[in-house]
């Protein structure tokens, strides 16, 4: 395999990786309202204060996790190292 073939293979694999990240990002964003709606529908009308705090904490953790995931994807997209070919 010569250097051009290696660079082409690297380009194809990198493009595939970015496409998968992009699709995963939007699947999560599309799934979030569905999960929130299901949670509202499934939570009983009368919940105790402790349960409300637990549900709020769980929602906050999920939101923070999605935020971290999104910020990491943004860092990968904007990374200057991605444009540099392998030596």
Protein Blocks (a to p, Z undefined) as FASTA:
>chain_A
ZZklmmmmmmmmmmmmmmmmmmmmmmmmmmmmmmmmmmmmmpcfbdcfklmmmmmmmmmm
mmmmmmmmmmmmmmmmmpmklmpccZZ
